[in-house]
Amino acid sequence: MTRDEDPELIAQAIPFGLKTSEWLLESVPKNEALLVATCSGYTSYTYGFVLTPADAQQFTNPTAWREGTARALNLYVRAKDFCMRAWEVRYPGITKAMMMDPVKAVAKTKKEDVELLYWTAASWGSAMSLGKDRPELIADFPAVDRKSTRLNSS
């Protein structure tokens, strides 16, 4: 898709691929590679084709900006949820451990976890930045901060 010369066509095609991934995950809910791909796909799509166009309208069309950022927040949370499911496949019980002691939980990660660490921190952190008024997201800050710290030291 990065080689295609028609970004509008890509913007219209990506949602179909993302929904197809979700439908496939109904049949293979623990397919780690598909979970990571779905998380990264939603995160990238949201930034490039939902949030960026919304931000461009912040001062010219505040209603469209608010609607776009609200949609982006929901999509980032959806992306994060796919990443967390991938973590559970890879390290059963890690989601609860991340909430209780993120330093200890993330210390278990290895070099091969960098991609998942990145997409989890990107989707979760982006959701938090848009959802400053949602306490359930802000309360997760220590877990996201630990993922970012671990990623930077890998």
KOLBA-231093 format. One line per field, with one value per residue (C-alpha): residue number from 1; residue in three letters; x, y, z. Coordinates in nm, 2 decimals. Example, Ala and Ser with C-alpha at 12.3 -4.5 7.8 and 13.67 -1.06 7.14 Angstrom:
n: 1 2
res: ala ser
east: 1.23 1.37
north: -0.45 -0.11
up: 0.78 0.71
! end
This chain:
n: 1 2 3 4 5 6 7 8 9 10 11 12 13 14 15 16 17 18 19 20 21 22 23 24 25 26 27 28 29 30 31 32 33 34 35 36 37 38 39 40 41 42 43 44 45 46 47 48 49 50 51 52 53 54 55 56 57 58 59 60 61 62 63 64 65 66 67 68 69 70 71 72 73 74 75 76 77 78 79 80 81 82 83 84 85 86 87 88 89 90 91 92 93 94 95 96 97 98 99 100 101 102 103 104 105 106 107 108 109 110 111 112 113 114 115 116 117 118 119 120 121 122 123 124 125 126 127 128 129 130 131 132 133 134 135 136 137 138 139 140 141 142 143 144 145 146 147 148 149 150 151 152 153 154
res: met thr arg asp glu asp pro glu leu ile ala gln ala ile pro phe gly leu lys thr ser glu trp leu leu glu ser val pro lys asn glu ala leu leu val ala thr cys ser gly tyr thr ser tyr thr tyr gly phe val leu thr pro ala asp ala gln gln phe thr asn pro thr ala trp arg glu gly thr ala arg ala leu asn leu tyr val arg ala lys asp phe cys met arg ala trp glu val arg tyr pro gly ile thr lys ala met met met asp pro val lys ala val ala lys thr lys lys glu asp val glu leu leu tyr trp thr ala ala ser trp gly ser ala met ser leu gly lys asp arg pro glu leu ile ala asp phe pro ala val asp arg lys ser thr arg leu asn ser ser
east: 0.00 0.29 0.38 0.03 0.00 -0.36 -0.38 -0.76 -0.80 -0.58 -0.78 -1.10 -0.95 -0.78 -1.11 -1.22 -0.89 -0.92 -1.27 -1.17 -0.89 -1.15 -1.38 -1.09 -1.01 -1.35 -1.24 -0.88 -0.90 -0.55 -0.37 -0.09 0.04 -0.31 -0.37 -0.05 -0.13 -0.48 -0.35 -0.08 -0.33 -0.58 -0.32 -0.17 -0.50 -0.63 -0.33 -0.30 -0.66 -0.88 -0.68 -0.46 -0.76 -0.95 -0.67 -0.65 -1.01 -0.95 -0.98 -1.19 -1.46 -1.45 -1.75 -1.57 -1.25 -1.44 -1.61 -1.29 -1.09 -1.37 -1.36 -0.98 -1.00 -1.24 -1.02 -0.70 -0.88 -0.98 -0.62 -0.49 -0.74 -0.60 -0.25 -0.35 -0.50 -0.17 0.01 -0.22 -0.15 0.23 0.23 -0.09 -0.18 0.04 -0.25 -0.34 0.03 0.08 -0.19 -0.05 0.33 0.41 0.79 0.79 0.55 0.74 1.07 0.97 0.97 1.24 1.39 1.13 0.86 0.97 0.71 0.43 0.57 0.58 0.23 0.08 0.25 0.15 -0.21 -0.26 -0.06 -0.25 -0.58 -0.46 -0.36 -0.70 -0.89 -0.76 -1.11 -1.15 -1.01 -1.00 -0.74 -0.53 -0.51 -0.32 -0.04 0.22 0.17 0.22 0.51 0.69 0.63 0.79 1.08 1.14 1.12 1.37 1.62 1.59
north: 0.00 0.24 0.22 0.31 0.65 0.71 0.78 0.82 0.47 0.34 0.54 0.37 0.02 0.00 -0.02 -0.32 -0.50 -0.41 -0.54 -0.85 -0.90 -0.86 -1.12 -1.36 -1.32 -1.44 -1.78 -1.77 -1.54 -1.63 -1.58 -1.36 -1.23 -1.13 -0.96 -0.75 -0.67 -0.56 -0.34 -0.18 -0.14 0.04 0.26 0.36 0.41 0.62 0.85 0.89 0.89 0.99 1.21 1.40 1.51 1.60 1.81 2.00 2.12 2.22 2.60 2.59 2.33 2.27 2.03 1.81 1.83 1.71 1.43 1.32 1.32 1.13 0.87 0.85 0.79 0.50 0.35 0.39 0.21 -0.07 -0.10 -0.11 -0.39 -0.60 -0.55 -0.65 -0.97 -1.04 -0.99 -1.24 -1.50 -1.44 -1.40 -1.53 -1.31 -1.01 -0.77 -0.79 -0.79 -0.47 -0.30 -0.42 -0.38 -0.26 -0.25 -0.62 -0.72 -0.55 -0.67 -1.01 -0.89 -0.98 -0.84 -1.01 -0.82 -0.48 -0.46 -0.54 -0.30 -0.03 -0.07 -0.11 0.21 0.39 0.29 0.32 0.64 0.80 0.70 0.85 1.18 1.22 1.09 1.32 1.35 0.97 0.86 0.49 0.58 0.82 0.57 0.34 0.59 0.39 0.08 0.28 0.47 0.14 0.00 0.32 0.30 -0.06 0.01 0.29 0.07 -0.23
up: 0.00 0.06 -0.31 -0.44 -0.59 -0.49 -0.11 -0.13 -0.27 0.01 0.27 0.14 0.12 0.46 0.67 0.47 0.55 0.92 0.94 0.76 1.02 1.29 1.13 1.09 1.46 1.54 1.40 1.53 1.84 1.96 1.63 1.77 1.43 1.32 1.65 1.62 1.26 1.34 1.63 1.41 1.12 1.33 1.50 1.16 0.99 1.28 1.28 0.90 0.79 1.09 1.33 1.09 0.87 1.19 1.33 1.00 1.07 1.43 1.36 1.04 1.14 1.52 1.50 1.24 1.45 1.77 1.58 1.42 1.75 1.92 1.64 1.66 2.04 1.99 1.72 1.92 2.21 1.97 1.85 2.20 2.28 2.00 2.12 2.47 2.34 2.16 2.49 2.66 2.39 2.43 2.81 2.97 3.27 3.16 3.13 3.50 3.59 3.39 3.59 3.92 3.87 3.52 3.58 3.68 3.40 3.12 3.25 3.12 2.76 2.51 2.19 1.98 2.17 2.05 1.77 2.01 2.27 2.01 1.88 2.23 2.35 2.03 2.04 2.42 2.45 2.16 2.32 2.65 2.48 2.32 2.63 2.90 3.03 3.07 3.41 3.30 3.04 3.25 3.53 3.28 3.25 3.46 3.24 2.91 3.06 3.14 2.79 2.64 2.89 2.80 2.43 2.45 2.64 2.39
! end
